[in-house]
Amino acid sequence: MTRSIRPLVAGNWKMNGLKADLAIAVEVAKGYDAGLKAAVDLAICPPSTLLYPATAALIGSRIATGGQDCSVQVSGAFTGEVAAAMLADSGAAFAIVGHSERRTLHGESNATVKAKAEAAQKALLVPIVCVGETKDEREAGKALAIVKKQLRGSVPEGSTAATLVVAYEPVWAIGTGLTPTAADVAEMHEAIRAELGRLLGKAAAAGVRLLYGGSVKPSNAAELMNVAHVDGALVGGASLKPDEFLAIARACV
């Protein structure tokens, strides 16, 4: 953890959740007590169909909401797309961009991710830019090079600590129950901070929140959150379980 940076724990619900599941967000809000509020920020990124009702359900809780993706387009004839301004209009504060599932399943390039991050910033959303290597890339010793390349291609110029979050999610750890060693995470997050320094300047990079994501759960959260340059977590499956999500948040205190 970077002690000068207020940590963020963001939950990515992915394609899960109907109206009845807003109860999950309400339970998280009930458990977000004064001690946690003083120490860590929380955000929930539900599917777009639940973004507005989730925001409404969380009024007064100080829990932010976010979209799971956004279009590079502002408006127009783009059936099925959701513009960043639409997310903001629904109450979102964040937008996840460049998640490995988008990069892999939808063929999104670094350039596309960058354009989406820029669209989010123009709509006054904070993009959570995701980067991470595959298992083959890790085993070939290319992890650092791959992630640095993703950062160079995906992070908008002029980003600041207030307008950017970066999430390191090794692709091979997402939903598999596998996690890198603390030493591997430390090496990667240090490299990410240094690369951001080259891209944005050291002053801006020093304050950017760097999240770890990929099979984060209560049993490993304390170890991961105590790694240098880890400033919180991007949580998948565990964010659908209020007790587990809050336990991960408490690991940041």
C-alpha positions in Angstrom: 0.0 0.0 0.0 1.1 3.5 -0.8 0.4 5.2 2.5 0.1 8.7 1.0 -2.7 7.4 -1.4 -6.3 6.8 -0.2 -7.1 3.2 -1.4 -10.0 2.3 -3.6 -11.8 -1.1 -3.7 -14.0 -1.4 -6.8 -16.4 -4.2 -7.4 -16.9 -5.4 -11.0 -20.2 -7.3 -11.1 -19.6 -8.2 -14.8 -22.8 -9.6 -16.5 -24.5 -10.5 -13.2 -27.4 -8.9 -11.4 -31.1 -8.2 -11.7 -33.2 -5.7 -9.8 -33.4 -8.0 -6.8 -29.6 -8.0 -6.6 -29.6 -4.4 -5.6 -29.9 -5.8 -2.1 -26.2 -6.7 -2.4 -25.3 -3.0 -2.8 -27.5 -2.1 0.1 -25.8 -4.7 2.3 -22.4 -3.4 1.4 -23.6 0.2 2.3 -24.8 -1.1 5.7 -21.4 -2.5 6.4 -19.4 0.5 5.2 -19.0 1.9 8.7 -17.3 5.1 9.9 -14.0 3.3 10.3 -14.0 2.1 6.7 -15.2 5.4 5.3 -12.3 7.2 7.0 -9.8 4.8 5.4 -10.9 3.5 2.0 -13.1 4.4 -0.9 -15.6 1.9 -2.3 -17.2 1.7 -5.8 -19.6 -0.8 -7.3 -19.7 -1.3 -11.1 -23.0 -3.1 -11.9 -24.3 -3.9 -15.4 -25.5 -0.8 -17.2 -29.2 -1.9 -16.6 -28.6 -1.4 -12.9 -26.4 1.6 -12.9 -29.0 4.2 -12.2 -31.0 2.2 -9.6 -27.7 1.2 -7.9 -26.6 4.8 -7.7 -30.0 5.8 -6.3 -29.9 2.9 -3.7 -26.5 4.1 -2.6 -27.3 7.8 -2.1 -25.9 9.0 1.2 -23.6 5.9 1.6 -20.5 7.6 0.0 -20.1 4.5 -2.2 -19.5 5.4 -5.8 -20.7 3.6 -8.9 -19.1 3.0 -12.3 -19.8 1.6 -15.7 -18.0 -1.6 -16.9 -17.2 -0.1 -20.3 -18.0 2.9 -22.4 -18.1 3.8 -26.1 -15.5 5.8 -27.9 -18.4 7.7 -29.5 -20.3 10.6 -27.9 -23.7 9.8 -29.5 -25.3 8.7 -32.7 -26.2 5.6 -34.7 -24.2 3.1 -32.6 -26.8 0.5 -31.6 -26.0 -1.2 -28.3 -23.3 1.2 -27.3 -23.3 3.2 -24.1 -21.7 6.6 -24.1 -19.5 7.9 -21.2 -21.9 10.8 -20.8 -24.8 8.3 -20.4 -22.9 6.6 -17.6 -22.3 10.0 -15.9 -25.9 10.9 -16.4 -26.8 7.7 -14.5 -24.7 8.7 -11.6 -21.4 7.0 -12.4 -18.1 8.3 -11.2 -15.9 5.6 -12.8 -15.7 3.6 -16.0 -13.7 0.4 -16.4 -11.9 0.3 -19.7 -9.6 -2.2 -21.3 -10.6 -5.2 -19.1 -9.0 -8.3 -20.4 -12.4 -9.7 -21.2 -13.0 -6.8 -23.5 -9.6 -7.0 -25.0 -9.9 -10.7 -25.6 -13.6 -11.3 -26.4 -14.1 -8.1 -28.3 -10.7 -7.6 -29.8 -10.1 -4.2 -28.2 -6.7 -2.8 -29.0 -4.6 -0.4 -26.8 -5.7 2.4 -29.1 -9.4 1.6 -28.5 -8.8 1.4 -24.8 -7.1 4.8 -24.9 -9.9 6.3 -26.9 -12.4 5.0 -24.3 -10.4 6.3 -21.4 -10.3 9.7 -23.1 -14.1 9.6 -23.7 -14.5 8.8 -20.0 -12.4 11.7 -18.9 -14.2 14.1 -21.2 -17.4 13.0 -19.5 -15.8 13.7 -16.1 -15.6 10.1 -15.3 -12.4 8.5 -13.9 -11.3 5.6 -16.2 -10.1 2.5 -14.5 -7.6 1.3 -17.2 -6.9 -2.4 -17.0 -3.7 -4.0 -18.0 -2.3 -7.5 -17.6 -0.5 -10.4 -19.2 -1.6 -13.9 -20.2 -0.2 -17.1 -18.7 1.9 -17.7 -21.8 3.3 -14.2 -21.7 4.1 -14.6 -18.0 5.8 -18.0 -18.5 7.8 -16.5 -21.5 9.2 -13.8 -19.2 7.3 -11.1 -21.2 4.9 -9.9 -18.5 6.7 -6.6 -17.7 7.2 -5.7 -21.4 3.6 -6.5 -22.2 2.1 -4.4 -19.4 4.4 -1.5 -20.2 3.3 -1.6 -23.8 -0.3 -1.7 -22.8 0.2 1.4 -20.6 2.0 3.3 -23.3 -0.9 2.6 -25.7 -3.8 2.9 -23.3 -3.2 5.8 -20.9 -4.3 9.2 -22.1 -1.7 11.9 -22.2 -2.1 14.5 -19.5 -3.8 12.2 -17.1 -3.4 13.1 -13.4 -3.9 11.3 -10.1 -7.4 12.7 -10.0 -8.4 11.6 -13.5 -6.9 8.1 -13.8 -6.9 4.7 -12.0 -4.8 1.8 -13.3 -5.7 -1.8 -12.5 -3.2 -4.6 -12.9 -5.1 -7.8 -13.6 -3.0 -10.8 -14.8 -5.3 -12.5 -17.3 -4.4 -15.9 -16.0 -5.6 -15.0 -12.5 -9.0 -13.7 -13.3 -11.7 -16.1 -12.1 -9.3 -19.0 -11.8 -8.5 -18.8 -8.1 -4.8 -18.4 -9.0 -2.8 -15.3 -7.9 0.7 -14.1 -8.5 3.1 -14.1 -5.6 3.4 -11.0 -3.5 6.9 -10.5 -5.0 5.5 -10.7 -8.5 2.8 -8.2 -7.7 5.4 -5.9 -6.1 7.6 -6.1 -9.1 4.8 -5.3 -11.5 3.3 -2.5 -9.6 6.7 -0.8 -9.1 7.2 -1.1 -12.9 3.7 0.3 -13.6 4.4 3.3 -11.3 7.8 3.9 -13.0 6.2 3.6 -16.5 3.5 6.1 -15.6 6.3 8.4 -14.4 7.7 8.3 -17.9 4.3 8.9 -19.5 2.8 11.5 -17.1 5.7 12.8 -15.1 6.7 11.6 -11.7 4.6 14.0 -9.7 1.3 12.9 -11.4 2.3 9.2 -11.4 3.1 9.2 -7.7 -0.6 9.8 -6.9 -2.3 7.5 -9.4 -4.1 4.7 -7.6 -2.8 1.3 -8.8 -5.3 -1.5 -8.1 -4.6 -5.2 -8.1 -7.3 -7.5 -9.6 -7.5 -11.2 -10.2 -9.0 -13.7 -7.7 -8.9 -11.3 -4.9 -10.6 -12.7 -1.8 -10.6 -12.3 1.9 -8.0 -15.0 2.4 -5.4 -13.3 0.3 -6.5 -9.6 0.5 -4.3 -8.6 3.5 -1.1 -10.0 1.8 -1.9 -8.3 -1.5 -3.0 -5.0 -0.1 0.2 -4.7 1.9 2.4 -4.9 -1.2 4.1 -1.7 -2.1 2.4 0.4 -4.7 -0.9 -1.6 -4.4 -3.5 1.0 -3.6 -6.6 -1.1 -3.5 -8.3 -3.8 -5.5 -10.6 -4.4 -8.5 -12.7 -7.3 -7.3 -14.8 -9.6 -9.4 -16.8 -12.5 -8.0 -16.2 -11.5 -4.3 -17.9 -8.2 -5.0 -21.2 -10.0 -5.3 -20.9 -11.2 -1.7 -21.2 -8.3 0.7 -19.3 -9.9 3.6 -16.3 -10.8 1.3 -16.3 -7.4 -0.4 -16.2 -5.6 2.9 -13.5 -8.0 4.2 -11.3 -7.1 1.3 -12.0 -3.4 2.0 -11.0 -3.9 5.7 -7.7 -5.4 4.5 -6.8 -1.9 3.2 -7.2 -0.3 6.6 
